[in-house]
Amino acid sequence: MIKHFSIDVYGQVQGVGFRYATYTYAQKYQILGGVENCNDGRVHIEAQGPATQLLTFLEIIKQGPTKWAQVTDVQVQSRPLATYTKFALS
């Protein structure tokens, strides 16, 4: 089953390689969507893929995909499936 999550990650998540590590894990787990820094300091991720792989990906994000990231909060919302063709690094 394919699922789509909209994920907002808070904490020390900018300037620590968070987006690139997220992109790398998305490739590893066959996740489509994208990741971007937001002006308010959070990182926003749209992630779609097989449910099992998506949940593994989400756990990595919650822990912080780099040793420098310090995640303090993660907000996840289920979304309708989208027509992504890749995972974009913005």
Rosetta blueprint (number, residue, H / E / L):
1 M L
2 I E
3 K E
4 H E
5 F E
6 S E
7 I E
8 D E
9 V E
10 Y E
11 G E
12 Q E
13 V L
14 Q L
15 G L
16 V L
17 G L
18 F H
19 R H
20 Y H
21 A H
22 T H
23 Y H
24 T H
25 Y H
26 A H
27 Q H
28 K H
29 Y L
30 Q L
31 I L
32 L E
33 G E
34 G E
35 V E
36 E E
37 N E
38 C L
39 N L
40 D L
41 G L
42 R L
43 V E
44 H E
45 I E
46 E E
47 A E
48 Q E
49 G E
50 P E
51 A H
52 T H
53 Q H
54 L H
55 L H
56 T H
57 F H
58 L H
59 E H
60 I H
61 I H
62 K H
63 Q H
64 G L
65 P L
66 T L
67 K L
68 W L
69 A L
70 Q E
71 V E
72 T E
73 D E
74 V E
75 Q E
76 V E
77 Q E
78 S E
79 R L
80 P L
81 L L
82 A L
83 T L
84 Y L
85 T L
86 K L
87 F E
88 A E
89 L E
90 S L
